[in-house]
Amino acid sequence: MDLAGQANTFFFAILDGICLGVLFDVYRVIRHGFRLRAAATACGDLLFWLVATAITFLMLLKANWGEFRFYVLIGIALGAAGYFRFSSRHMLFLLVRLAQVMATCWRNVKRLIAIFMAPLWWLLRAVAIMVKWPVRRFRRRPPPLG
């Protein structure tokens, strides 16, 4: 492989390290937001590493037909280290704010659904009462024994 191909592969490896850092921060926010227990955290860790492996594999296929060289590992490490040094704090702030906005939107949607469903619920209860009353009133009673 010529020098330009190696530089292209190194650039993609750095980009892959940055993507893996962002993915890890997303996973950290999700794990903290849902307060996962030990078993769920283990499953989440496994899922994270499967996704990270798939991303790295696809990057290697795109950059240099899947050849894994030592400088690719260095590029991934440099990309991830640079991301965590300079951008992770800001990305975590944005992700936490996004999660808070999404949680607020979800609560408001649930409230709206409850507001619109309340009249329907009362209508269904009224219909049920109107149907049950004649059934109870005019139900045949067994004749008394004796």
C-alpha positions as CSV (number, residue, x, y, z in Angstrom):
1,M,0.0,0.0,0.0
2,D,1.3,3.4,-0.9
3,L,1.8,6.3,1.5
4,A,-1.5,8.0,0.5
5,G,-3.4,4.9,1.2
6,Q,-1.8,4.5,4.6
7,A,-2.5,8.1,5.4
8,N,-6.2,7.6,4.4
9,T,-6.4,4.5,6.5
10,F,-4.8,6.3,9.5
11,F,-7.3,9.2,9.1
12,F,-10.2,6.7,9.1
13,A,-8.7,5.0,12.2
14,I,-8.7,8.4,14.0
15,L,-12.2,9.0,12.9
16,D,-13.2,5.5,14.1
17,G,-11.6,6.3,17.5
18,I,-13.7,9.5,17.8
19,C,-16.9,7.6,16.8
20,L,-16.2,5.0,19.4
21,G,-15.7,7.7,22.0
22,V,-19.0,9.3,21.1
23,L,-20.7,5.9,21.2
24,F,-19.2,5.2,24.7
25,D,-20.5,8.6,26.0
26,V,-24.0,7.8,24.6
27,Y,-23.8,4.5,26.4
28,R,-22.7,6.2,29.6
29,V,-25.6,8.6,29.6
30,I,-28.1,5.7,28.8
31,R,-26.7,3.6,31.6
32,H,-26.8,6.4,34.1
33,G,-30.3,7.5,33.0
34,F,-31.9,4.1,33.3
35,R,-29.8,3.2,36.4
36,L,-29.1,-0.3,35.1
37,R,-28.3,-3.1,37.5
38,A,-25.4,-5.5,37.2
39,A,-27.0,-8.0,34.7
40,A,-28.4,-5.2,32.5
41,T,-25.0,-3.4,32.6
42,A,-23.3,-6.6,31.5
43,C,-25.7,-7.0,28.6
44,G,-25.2,-3.3,27.7
45,D,-21.4,-3.7,27.8
46,L,-21.7,-6.7,25.5
47,L,-23.9,-4.8,23.1
48,F,-21.6,-1.8,23.2
49,W,-18.6,-3.9,22.3
50,L,-20.5,-5.7,19.5
51,V,-21.5,-2.4,18.0
52,A,-18.0,-1.0,18.5
53,T,-16.5,-4.1,16.8
54,A,-18.9,-3.8,13.9
55,I,-18.1,-0.1,13.4
56,T,-14.4,-0.8,13.4
57,F,-14.7,-3.7,11.0
58,L,-16.8,-1.6,8.6
59,M,-14.3,1.3,8.8
60,L,-11.4,-1.1,8.1
61,L,-13.3,-2.5,5.1
62,K,-14.0,0.9,3.7
63,A,-10.5,2.3,4.4
64,N,-8.2,-0.6,3.3
65,W,-10.2,-3.7,2.5
66,G,-10.0,-5.0,6.1
67,E,-6.2,-5.0,6.6
68,F,-5.5,-4.5,10.3
69,R,-2.1,-2.9,10.8
70,F,-0.4,-1.6,13.9
71,Y,-0.8,2.1,12.8
72,V,-4.6,1.4,12.6
73,L,-4.6,0.6,16.3
74,I,-2.5,3.7,17.0
75,G,-5.0,5.8,15.0
76,I,-8.0,4.4,16.9
77,A,-6.2,5.0,20.2
78,L,-5.2,8.6,19.2
79,G,-8.8,9.4,18.0
80,A,-10.4,8.1,21.2
81,A,-7.8,9.8,23.4
82,G,-8.2,13.1,21.6
83,Y,-11.9,12.9,21.9
84,F,-11.9,12.1,25.6
85,R,-9.3,14.8,26.2
86,F,-11.0,17.6,24.3
87,S,-14.6,16.9,23.5
88,S,-16.1,14.3,25.9
89,R,-17.0,16.7,28.6
90,H,-18.9,18.9,26.1
91,M,-20.6,15.9,24.4
92,L,-21.7,14.5,27.8
93,F,-23.2,17.9,28.7
94,L,-25.1,17.9,25.4
95,L,-26.2,14.3,25.7
96,V,-27.5,14.9,29.3
97,R,-29.4,18.0,28.2
98,L,-30.9,16.0,25.2
99,A,-31.9,13.2,27.5
100,Q,-33.6,15.7,29.9
101,V,-35.5,17.3,27.0
102,M,-36.6,13.9,25.7
103,A,-37.7,12.9,29.2
104,T,-39.7,16.1,29.6
105,C,-41.3,15.6,26.2
106,W,-42.2,12.1,27.1
107,R,-43.8,13.2,30.3
108,N,-45.8,15.9,28.5
109,V,-47.0,13.4,25.8
110,K,-48.1,11.0,28.6
111,R,-50.0,13.9,30.2
112,L,-51.7,14.9,26.9
113,I,-52.7,11.3,26.3
114,A,-54.1,11.1,29.9
115,I,-56.1,14.4,29.3
116,F,-57.6,13.2,26.1
117,M,-58.3,9.7,27.4
118,A,-60.0,10.8,30.6
119,P,-63.3,11.7,28.8
120,L,-63.3,8.5,26.9
121,W,-62.7,6.6,30.1
122,W,-65.6,8.3,31.8
123,L,-67.8,7.6,28.8
124,L,-66.9,3.9,28.9
125,R,-67.7,3.8,32.6
126,A,-71.0,5.5,32.1
127,V,-72.0,3.0,29.3
128,A,-70.9,0.1,31.5
129,I,-73.1,1.3,34.3
130,M,-76.0,1.8,32.0
131,V,-75.7,-1.7,30.6
132,K,-75.2,-3.3,34.0
133,W,-78.1,-1.7,35.7
134,P,-80.9,-3.3,33.6
135,V,-79.1,-6.6,33.7
136,R,-79.0,-6.5,37.5
137,R,-82.5,-5.2,37.9
138,F,-84.3,-7.6,35.6
139,R,-82.2,-10.7,36.2
140,R,-84.3,-13.7,36.9
141,R,-84.1,-14.8,40.5
142,P,-84.5,-18.5,41.3
143,P,-87.7,-19.3,43.1
144,P,-87.4,-19.7,46.9
145,L,-86.9,-23.2,48.2
146,G,-89.6,-24.5,50.4
